[in-house]
Amino acid sequence: MKRTLQYILLAGLLLPSCNGSDSEEPQKELSPYISKVYAYCPAPGQFVNELVSATNESEALAMISETLVGVVNKGLVTLGAWGGYVIVGFDHPIENMSGQYDFKVYGNASSGSSEPGIVYVSSDVNGNGQPDDAWYELAGSEYHSDSTVHSYRCVYYRPDPADGDVLWKDNSGMTGYVERNAYHVQSSYYPIWAKADSLIFEGSRLLSNAELKGSIYVLNGFDWGYADNKPNNTDGACFDIDWAVDANGKSVSLKSIDFVKIQTAQQQCLPNIGETSTEVAGVEILH
């Protein structure tokens, strides 16, 4: 945005304003990118403790902030298996502009390699500058599919020994593991900075997007509406605040939003690929 100076124009002369200075200070230029990371809570995964090697929560948050705050594509932040998430904010609200995309989420998706994440938005209704008001899911192409599970809940358990597979159990009675592989051999796939011996996540879960072609798994992208699902240079990485729905699936009208939450949307672990983990490389406001 252009910086502006305001003056009083009288009889063709520029006169100072009444505050005693020659002119008002230039307005601060607003950034189209993330200005703050409020929370980083990855689920266990093969890149956890590898892309970010932290010993406590504040250190992990600082490392993530170095990657995500400011310009996009400085690096990747992994969200781990299903449920892992990051919450970010901006130095001004993102206005909901009718008939156009409002922001873009950058990831590392490519053809045959999509690891979709569900995007949620929130407005700072109480004005305290914190993401503690209601969250609304941006309903992508699979929101109304019979295969999508809403109100999904999954618990991950710290492995013993630390370098073991990570057990998970969900609220549908299913269990499984985030399995270790030979490509990522760090001490643990469970966040080592997490104090609790179990991590609980809630949200929506999408159907598996994996397709076995010969001996290779292909991760197909969904039509629209998910992070790290389509390449960054396509409209598939863009989002419209008008897609927001409440917990009952009812559309809501939001004039603007202040916070964005991105959460891994699939619970699958594949041979030679590992768990599906959404990656984020930044967010950009599009107007």
C-alpha positions in Angstrom: 0.0 0.0 0.0 1.2 3.6 -0.6 2.1 5.7 2.3 0.1 8.9 2.6 0.8 12.3 4.2 -2.2 14.5 5.2 -2.1 18.2 5.0 -4.6 21.1 5.2 -4.8 22.8 1.8 -5.7 26.5 2.0 -5.4 29.1 -0.8 -2.9 26.9 -2.6 -0.6 26.5 0.4 0.2 23.4 2.4 -0.3 24.3 6.1 0.7 22.3 9.1 -2.0 20.5 11.1 -3.0 21.7 14.6 -0.9 19.3 16.5 2.1 21.5 16.3 4.1 19.5 13.8 4.7 20.3 10.2 2.8 17.2 9.1 1.3 14.0 10.4 3.6 11.0 10.6 3.4 8.7 7.6 1.0 5.8 8.1 2.6 2.5 8.8 2.6 0.3 5.7 0.5 -2.8 6.4 1.9 -6.2 5.5 0.0 -8.8 3.4 1.8 -11.6 5.3 1.7 -13.3 8.7 2.7 -10.9 11.5 2.5 -13.4 14.4 2.2 -17.1 15.2 -0.1 -17.7 18.1 0.1 -21.5 18.4 2.1 -24.4 16.9 0.7 -27.8 17.9 1.9 -30.5 15.5 0.7 -34.1 15.8 3.4 -36.7 15.7 5.1 -37.1 12.4 8.3 -37.9 10.5 9.3 -34.3 10.2 8.6 -33.4 13.8 11.7 -32.7 15.8 13.6 -32.6 12.5 12.5 -29.4 10.7 12.1 -27.9 14.2 14.4 -29.1 17.0 13.1 -27.5 20.1 13.2 -28.4 23.8 10.2 -26.4 25.0 7.1 -24.8 23.6 8.3 -21.2 23.5 11.4 -22.3 21.6 9.3 -24.2 19.1 7.0 -21.2 18.6 10.0 -18.9 18.1 11.5 -21.2 15.5 8.2 -21.5 13.6 7.8 -17.7 13.7 11.1 -17.3 12.1 9.8 -19.3 9.2 6.3 -18.0 8.8 6.3 -14.4 9.8 6.9 -12.0 6.9 7.4 -13.0 3.3 6.3 -16.5 2.2 8.3 -19.5 1.1 11.2 -18.9 3.5 10.8 -22.6 4.6 8.3 -25.2 5.5 6.4 -25.9 8.7 5.1 -29.4 9.2 1.8 -30.0 11.0 2.4 -33.8 11.5 -0.4 -36.4 11.2 -4.1 -35.7 11.4 -5.1 -32.9 13.7 -1.8 -31.0 14.0 -2.3 -27.3 13.5 -0.8 -23.8 13.5 -2.7 -20.5 14.3 -1.5 -17.3 12.7 -2.5 -13.6 12.7 -1.9 -10.4 10.8 -1.2 -6.7 11.5 -4.7 -5.8 10.2 -8.0 -7.7 9.6 -8.5 -9.6 6.4 -11.6 -8.0 4.8 -14.1 -10.3 3.2 -14.3 -9.0 -0.4 -17.4 -10.2 -2.2 -16.8 -12.3 -5.3 -13.1 -12.8 -4.9 -10.5 -14.8 -3.0 -9.3 -13.2 0.2 -6.1 -15.0 1.1 -3.7 -17.7 -0.1 -2.1 -20.5 2.0 1.3 -21.6 0.6 2.4 -25.2 0.9 4.5 -27.6 -1.2 1.8 -29.5 -3.0 2.4 -30.8 -6.5 0.6 -33.1 -8.9 0.2 -36.5 -7.2 1.6 -35.1 -3.9 -1.2 -33.4 -2.0 -1.4 -33.4 1.8 -4.6 -31.4 2.4 -5.2 -29.3 5.5 -8.5 -27.8 6.6 -8.5 -24.1 7.1 -10.5 -22.3 9.8 -11.0 -18.6 10.4 -11.9 -16.4 13.4 -12.6 -12.8 14.1 -11.4 -11.0 17.2 -14.9 -10.3 18.5 -13.9 -9.6 22.1 -11.1 -7.3 21.0 -8.4 -8.8 23.2 -6.0 -9.6 20.3 -6.1 -13.3 21.0 -7.6 -16.2 18.9 -10.1 -17.2 21.6 -13.4 -16.5 19.8 -15.4 -18.8 17.7 -13.7 -20.7 14.8 -15.4 -21.3 11.5 -14.4 -24.0 9.0 -14.0 -22.9 5.4 -16.1 -25.6 3.7 -14.1 -27.0 0.9 -15.2 -29.4 -1.9 -15.4 -32.4 0.5 -17.3 -30.7 3.4 -20.7 -32.3 2.5 -19.3 -35.6 1.4 -20.6 -38.7 3.2 -17.0 -39.8 3.7 -16.0 -36.7 5.6 -16.1 -37.1 9.4 -17.0 -34.1 11.4 -16.5 -33.9 15.2 -13.6 -36.3 14.8 -11.3 -36.7 17.9 -7.9 -38.5 18.1 -5.4 -39.0 20.9 -1.7 -39.7 20.3 0.4 -41.3 23.0 4.1 -40.7 23.8 6.0 -43.8 22.8 8.1 -45.8 25.2 10.9 -46.1 24.1 10.9 -42.6 22.6 12.0 -43.8 19.2 9.1 -46.2 18.8 6.0 -45.9 16.6 3.4 -43.5 17.9 0.1 -45.1 18.9 -3.2 -43.2 18.2 -6.8 -43.9 19.1 -9.9 -42.1 17.8 -13.5 -41.6 18.9 -14.8 -44.1 16.3 -13.0 -47.0 18.0 -10.1 -47.2 15.5 -6.5 -47.4 16.4 -3.2 -47.1 14.5 0.3 -45.9 14.5 2.4 -43.0 13.1 5.1 -45.4 11.9 8.8 -44.6 11.8 10.7 -45.0 8.6 14.3 -45.3 7.4 14.3 -41.8 5.9 13.8 -39.9 9.2 15.7 -41.2 12.1 15.5 -38.5 14.7 15.1 -39.5 18.3 11.3 -39.3 18.3 8.3 -38.5 16.1 6.4 -37.3 19.2 7.1 -33.6 19.8 9.9 -33.6 22.4 8.9 -30.2 23.7 5.3 -31.4 24.6 4.9 -31.8 28.4 1.9 -34.1 28.2 2.2 -37.8 27.6 -0.8 -37.7 25.2 -1.9 -35.2 22.6 -5.6 -34.7 21.9 -6.9 -33.1 18.6 -10.4 -32.4 17.4 -11.8 -31.3 14.0 -12.9 -32.7 10.6 -11.3 -35.6 8.9 -11.2 -36.1 5.1 -11.3 -39.4 3.3 -7.9 -40.9 2.3 -6.6 -39.4 -1.0 -4.1 -42.2 -1.7 -4.2 -44.2 -4.8 -1.9 -47.1 -5.5 -0.6 -47.0 -9.1 1.7 -50.0 -9.7 4.0 -50.0 -6.7 3.7 -46.2 -6.0 1.2 -44.4 -4.0 -0.2 -41.2 -5.5 -1.8 -38.5 -3.3 -4.5 -37.0 -5.3 -5.7 -33.4 -4.7 -9.3 -32.6 -3.8 -11.2 -30.2 -6.1 -10.8 -27.0 -4.0 -10.8 -25.5 -0.5 -7.8 -27.1 1.3 -4.2 -26.0 2.2 -1.2 -27.8 0.7 -3.7 -29.4 -1.7 -2.9 -27.6 -5.0 0.2 -25.9 -6.3 0.9 -22.4 -5.0 0.7 -20.9 -8.5 -3.0 -22.0 -8.9 -6.3 -20.7 -7.6 -6.5 -24.0 -5.7 -4.2 -22.5 -3.0 -6.6 -19.5 -2.5 -9.5 -19.2 0.0 -12.7 -17.2 0.3 -14.0 -16.1 3.7 -17.6 -16.6 2.3 -17.0 -20.4 2.6 -17.2 -20.2 6.4 -19.6 -22.4 8.2 -20.4 -22.9 11.9 -20.2 -26.1 13.9 -23.6 -27.1 12.5 -22.6 -26.6 8.9 -24.6 -23.4 8.5 -23.1 -20.6 6.4 -22.0 -17.6 8.4 -21.4 -14.0 7.2 -18.1 -12.5 8.3 -17.1 -9.0 7.4 -13.5 -9.7 8.2 -11.3 -12.2 10.0 -8.2 -11.8 12.2 -6.9 -15.3 12.6 -6.3 -18.3 10.4 -5.9 -21.9 11.6 -4.6 -24.7 9.4 -5.0 -28.3 10.4 -3.9 -31.6 8.8 -7.0 -33.2 7.5 -6.1 -36.9 6.9 -5.3 -39.9 9.1 -3.2 -42.2 6.9 0.3 -43.7 7.0 1.6 -45.2 3.7 4.6 -47.5 2.9 7.6 -45.5 1.7 5.6 -42.2 2.2 4.7 -42.2 5.9 1.9 -40.2 7.4 0.1 -37.5 5.5 1.2 -34.2 7.0 0.1 -30.8 5.8 3.0 -28.4 5.3 2.7 -24.6 5.4 5.1 -22.0 3.9 3.1 -18.9 4.7 -0.1 -17.0 4.2 -0.7 -14.0 1.9 -3.6 -11.5 2.0 -4.8 -11.1 -1.6 -6.3 -7.5 -1.4 
